[in-house]
Amino acid sequence: MPVGDLAVEAQTARKDATVTDLAQRMGDEGIGDFVIVEDETPVGIVTDRDIALAVGQHDDISAMTAADLMAEDLATIRADAEAVELPKKMAEHRVRRIPVVDEDGKLQGVVTLDDVVATVGEELDAIAAVIEAQSPEYSPTE
């Protein structure tokens, strides 16, 4: 399955967005991150965790912007990559969210660790169905 099939629409912001605005929008929209873009190309990401850590590290975050908090060494993955590559990429970069890009590096969406877990769960259900069908004597409740 290609990563693009798992991606959801990314919420985006610019580098000059204030942290206060980002936090308010996260609360209003029930989301946990913003992909920071320039000309439709992801250049960073700001998560709710980044904001929470900033509150603990700074006396006043009201003048801070996305550029001050965003992870600049942004990991991305192409939409046509296979989904099995996601856990490795996430572990390699120690992230829970990865922007999905097209062949030109333009943002197509975002994939989260939750998406990976849900997909693995669905795959395991399918595998269990095959095992049960081919092994009638097998019962997962024994």
N, C-alpha and C positions, 0 to 999 in steps of 0.2 A: 504494500500500500504506500503510495507517495505521501510525503509529509504534507503537501498541499491539501490533501483530503482531510487532514486532522486540524488544520489551521482554522482559527476563528478570526473574525475581524479585529484588527489591532486598533486600540485607541491611541491617538497620536497627539503630540504636543511639540512646540518649538523650544529651542534652547533657552529663549528668553522668558518662558512661562515661569511665573513665580511658584515657589514651593507651596505657598499658601493656596494658590489657585489649584494646583495639582491635587493637593490633599482634599480640598473641598469637592472637586470634581470626582475624585475616587470615591468619596463618601456618597455623593449624590447618585453616581452611576453604578455603585456596587462593584467596582473593579479594583485590581491590585497593582496595575502598572500602566505606564505610558511609554510607548516607543517614541523616542525623540527623533524627528526626521528633518532633513533638509532636502528639498526637491524630490520628495517621495522616497528618499534613500535613508534607511535607518542609520543613525550616527551614535545612538546611545539609548539607554533605558533607565527609567526611574521607577522604583517599586515602592510600595507602601512601607516596606522594611527600611529602605533607604531614608525615607522621611522620618520614620520613628527613630532611627539611629541619629539622624541630624538633630532632632529635638533634644536628645540626650547629650549631644556633644557641643551644642552651640547655645549661647544664652538667648539669641534672637535669630530666628530663621526667616523673619518676614521679608528681608531684602535678598534672600537667596533665590536662585533660579535653578531651573532644570540643569543647566550647564554646570552648576556647582555640585550637583549630586550625581549626575548620570554616570553610569559605568561606560567609560570610553573604549575599553577593549572589548567591544561588543561582539559576541558570538552570534552568527546568523547561520541559517541552513536553507538550502535551495528547496523550492517547492517540489522539484522533481526527485529529490533524494528519497531513498526508501526509509520508511518509518523506523525500521530496526536500527538506523543510525542515530536516532534521537537520544536514547539513554546514554550511549557512549559520549556523544557530543556534550550533553548536559553534565555528565560526570567530569569530563575533561576540562570544562570551563567553570565547573562548580556553580551552575545556575539552574533555576527552576523554570525559566521562561526563555524562549529563543524566537526572535523575529524570523519569519519565513520570507525569503526574497525570490524574485524571478531571476532569469539568466542575466539580466542587466543590473541586478542589485537593488531593484525597486521593491518596496515593501508589499507583501501579499497577505500578511496576517501574522499571527503569533501562535506558538504552540507552547503549552505548559506541561509540567510534570504530571499534573492531573490528567491531561489528555493521554499521555503515555500510559499511565496506570489503567485508565479506563479501556484503552485499546488492548493492552496485555490481558486484562480481565476477559474481554470479549473473545480473544484468541484462545485463552485457556478454556473457556466454556465450549468453544467449538472442538477443541482437542478432546475434552472430556466426553462430548457427545459421540465422537468417533470411537473412543475406547469402549464406552458403554455399548455401542452398537455392534462392535466386533467381538466383544467379550461379554456375552449375556450373563455369565456367572459372576461377573464383577459387580460389586455394589459399593459405592463410595461411603455408605453409612455403616459398613461392617468394621 
